[in-house]
Each structure stands twice: as C-alpha cells, then as structure tokens.
Amino acid sequence: MTRLRGRNANTRTVKTTTKIEPAHAHHTTHATHTHNTRSTRSSRWGGNRRVAGTPRRKVSMGDKLSGAMMKLRGSLTRRPGLKAAGTRRMHGTDARGTHRVY
C-alpha cells in the first residue's frame, strides 16, 4: 500500500473533540484537534531488519568523497550502475575488504 498511497501510508488522521466550558458562559464550545498517529510497526511482517548478507564497514572520509564523485559521474553520464556503486561505497556496503586471498 505504500506505493499506492505514498510515504506516509502508515499514518492515520484521528479527530478528537474536546468540550471547553468557561466558568461564566452559558454555552459550550467544541474544539476539534487533529493528530497524526503512526503505527508502531515499521513494516508489515516485523521490524526494520537489514537484509542478511550485506555486511557494512566503517566508512572513511575518502570513501564518502569518492562515493559522492562516483554518484555524480554516474548521474552526469546516465550510468545508473555507477551511481549505485557510489551509493554503496558511501554507505560502506560495497563489500570492500571482504574478498581475501590466502
């Protein structure tokens, strides 16, 4: 449903009515408040779990910079794969340092 209704598909608008009775008035006034409530679950089948098999590493400033340059180069040259590789490098999910030769 998120794709159909947008980002805030889990929010509900609840209207509550409160009676305010002044001390010396003969009529009652109604004030309507609107609250946006978000459901406690972040996904339909459980919490926000990361996909297994995607190890993360601590990202250095150089990795963040080179990843940003890769993203920019991928955007300018219309190469979505290069852009995605830059994003993975910036987030530390590009699996660098996991392929060890013994």
Steps between C-alpha positions, in 0.01 A plus 500: 500500500792737546554516127137587443453759772848650536756520779264558791271204431531383860375828648140543600320827564294482818257775596435554868234733636554682829235690691618828649264647754586852615412591857239770424372407153163336436597318179763237436761529227646206312865498398610240248861387505664293226780257587713297263580166655755261359468128549762338718603244239736631237425221255221252449683187616715627782761758584738682273748220440802532277537242225735223605813472295563873470789565737579859580837648575614824656511757224792743483479857378681397182239233432220750550667748265582248228149352529349845454720558193394161361135591554549832326680336209226241470233769500672713238584212266160332553651180637276378780738219590782742574264717702390198704863397554572847636208472740624161619849637552367795700294271724773240544299217343722451194670190651847652486744313717299178508668320209820375658761299307678239711 
